[in-house]
Amino acid sequence: MASDTSSRPIAPHLSAWRWHATMLSSILHRATGVGNYIGAVALSLWLVMLATGSESMVGFLFEGPMAWITRIGLIALTWSASYHWFNGLRHLFWDGGVGFDPEGSNLRSILIIAASIIATAAIWLFALGVI
Amino acid sequence: MSDFRTPAKRVNPHGATKGGAAHFIAQRSSAAALAIIMPIFMITLALSGAPDGDAARDYFASPFGAIVTLLTLTAALYHMRLGLQVVVEDYVHNRAAKTGLLLANTLIAAGLFLAAAYALLTLAL
């Protein structure tokens, strides 16, 4: 009996599971949380630079071709914060005991990913003055 | 049979059995705060003309911008310290590395909060 257990799939282990939407949204929640942490560190340091008038230290980030790389980073941060916000809202509903049905949860995972992309696009189209 | 304590009595003060509920409630309270304040902060900062330095300074110096930023900073840095603590506890099992990372997490969150709040007040007052 003991030797049989070693060949059984170990759960919860990534390689033993078929990917589904709620699994992706759970992993993304962690990943975006860590991403937001990095963004908050950057924003706090920038605030200190603004207060001391030394923001020209990072001026190179907003000049020439580097400006687009920085902008892509900020767009990624906007998406990360948006996703964590939408999915966090769902976590609060889950804490209240609402929304545990598998089909609905999978559907809402996809809707949350879509909503975070739409929110990011809207914020940046407004910020860049496109609309 | 030298130990007459019940299993619950043996584990109660140790590990996750002592502070889980407080952590859970703190995480959810700060989440509720961020659910309200984060969209206001992100949208108004995005429309303020940042990252231009002078436009951003005007935003942070305005009463509205300063209050929204201070609320967001407070809730976000508190919330992210609790969140990263769980990530470290889940994935880092080496005792020295775990202790070091948990300490760094607390010092970074608290240090950044005080520095950013001071910077914000300098701009606003």
Boltz contact constraints between the chains, C-beta under 6 A:
constraints:
  - contact:
      token1: [A, 33]
      token2: [B, 83]
      max_distance: 6.0
  - contact:
      token1: [A, 37]
      token2: [B, 80]
      max_distance: 6.0
  - contact:
      token1: [A, 37]
      token2: [B, 84]
      max_distance: 6.0
  - contact:
      token1: [A, 40]
      token2: [B, 76]
      max_distance: 6.0
  - contact:
      token1: [A, 40]
      token2: [B, 80]
      max_distance: 6.0
  - contact:
      token1: [A, 44]
      token2: [B, 112]
      max_distance: 6.0
  - contact:
      token1: [A, 44]
      token2: [B, 116]
      max_distance: 6.0
  - contact:
      token1: [A, 47]
      token2: [B, 116]
      max_distance: 6.0
  - contact:
      token1: [A, 47]
      token2: [B, 119]
      max_distance: 6.0
  - contact:
      token1: [A, 48]
      token2: [B, 115]
      max_distance: 6.0
  - contact:
      token1: [A, 48]
      token2: [B, 119]
      max_distance: 6.0
  - contact:
      token1: [A, 50]
      token2: [B, 56]
      max_distance: 6.0
  - contact:
      token1: [A, 50]
      token2: [B, 57]
      max_distance: 6.0
  - contact:
      token1: [A, 51]
      token2: [B, 119]
      max_distance: 6.0
  - contact:
      token1: [A, 51]
      token2: [B, 122]
      max_distance: 6.0
  - contact:
      token1: [A, 51]
      token2: [B, 123]
      max_distance: 6.0
  - contact:
      token1: [A, 55]
      token2: [B, 53]
      max_distance: 6.0
  - contact:
      token1: [A, 62]
      token2: [B, 51]
      max_distance: 6.0
  - contact:
      token1: [A, 85]
      token2: [B, 38]
      max_distance: 6.0
  - contact:
      token1: [A, 88]
      token2: [B, 31]
      max_distance: 6.0
  - contact:
      token1: [A, 89]
      token2: [B, 35]
      max_distance: 6.0
  - contact:
      token1: [A, 123]
      token2: [B, 46]
      max_distance: 6.0
  - contact:
      token1: [A, 127]
      token2: [B, 46]
      max_distance: 6.0
